[in-house]
Amino acid sequence: MRKTAICDLLGIEYPVIQGGMAWVAEHNLAAAVSNAGGLGIIAAANAPYEYVRDEIRKTKELTDRPFGVNIMLLSPHAEDVARVVVEEKVPVVTTGAGNPGTYMKQWKEAGIKVIPVVASVALAKLMQRAGADAVVAEGCESGGHIGESTTMTLVPQVADAVSIPVIAAGGIADGRGFAAARMLGAQAVQVGTRFVVSKECVVHPRYKQQILRAKDIDSVVTGRSGGHPVRALRNKMSREYLRREQAGCEFEELESLTVGALRKAVVDGDVDYGTLMAGQIAGMIQEEKSCREIIEGMMDEAESLMNRAW
Ligand SMILES: Cc1cc2nc3c(=O)[nH]c(=O)nc-3n(C[C@H](O)[C@H](O)[C@H](O)COP(=O)(O)O)c2cc1C
């Protein structure tokens, strides 16, 4: 019951994927998730390809299980990173911020499983036509860059529209969320915010503390006016951003506030002026757990709920 088509496709034990998270998802987290039976993912974000190659090699030292790399297609280094994942024989690639069509051929020829993250039915269909092995349908409850639709509405519509497996993301952090995603037609879940507060995640303790303290309504979305909405926990920086956004400031001026701000939160623990990317589910996260505890707890709870479902 715990296995789905995704497990066979990716060679993993449980249908739980750790979302690529810029600055957050490095080799320690990715390897811990893969060792716990899920699929760990290294986030390439805007990093140069040498960094990504190094992270891939460090992950391989910590696990012999499958793992993936998340490539942000808008990164100036995307083309080089696309080549490095082939050279390093990375089993799975997920992509964000755009259409990975131009890289599809080289990845498929290398035997890489390609899983684009989509926020609409139209992009899901396009990705299926381009040869994607599965898609992540990510709702706007998620932390980080988001689309318009909620997980509840997006997942069933994507599941109806494509024949490849669908992975649900956004607002999933326990067995209830997992079971709900399965009922909506997903074969697996992608989890971000919950894994930020895992023992193996290297983000600054103050960042984790802010997620543990957060209530249901403590995340906000900045950047809607410029067409690049981002969900993060409310703090001095997001308040200032929203104030300027409401005052009609130019996108460039607004973005100058956020340059390097995720790093500030993750590395320096600056909870006032760093970007504390986290999803709406942050309010439900009450304690730091190991990746194994998170995944196995999710599976146990989902199994008991689904056994009781009528
Ligand atoms: C701190 C943080 C950074 C993220 N960075 C990325 C990223 O670099 N690329 C990407 O495709 N998604 C990114 N995401 C989205 C996650 O991969 C995942 O889909 C999302 O967090 C799932 O929703 P949840 O946070 O409600 O679990 C990020 C999310 C968070 C919380």
The ligand as an ORCA input file, in Angstrom:
! r2SCAN-3c Opt
* xyz 0 1
  C      13.098     27.541      1.793
  C      12.482     27.070      0.508
  C      13.208     27.197     -0.671
  C      12.691     26.700     -1.881
  N      13.450     26.768     -3.009
  C      13.025     26.139     -4.144
  C      13.898     26.016     -5.263
  O      15.057     26.460     -5.239
  N      13.411     25.376     -6.368
  C      12.142     24.839     -6.417
  O      11.747     24.266     -7.466
  N      11.299     24.939     -5.352
  C      11.722     25.541     -4.219
  N      10.914     25.551     -3.109
  C       9.632     24.802     -3.129
  C       9.828     23.362     -2.593
  O      10.650     22.603     -3.442
  C       8.499     22.599     -2.418
  O       7.861     22.350     -3.642
  C       7.530     23.332     -1.489
  O       8.220     23.775     -0.353
  C       6.392     22.412     -1.075
  O       5.469     23.071     -0.253
  P       5.567     23.083      1.376
  O       6.613     24.074      1.702
  O       4.204     23.484      1.793
  O       5.930     21.679      1.797
  C      11.403     26.083     -1.908
  C      10.666     26.011     -0.704
  C      11.191     26.480      0.476
  C      10.385     26.328      1.757
*
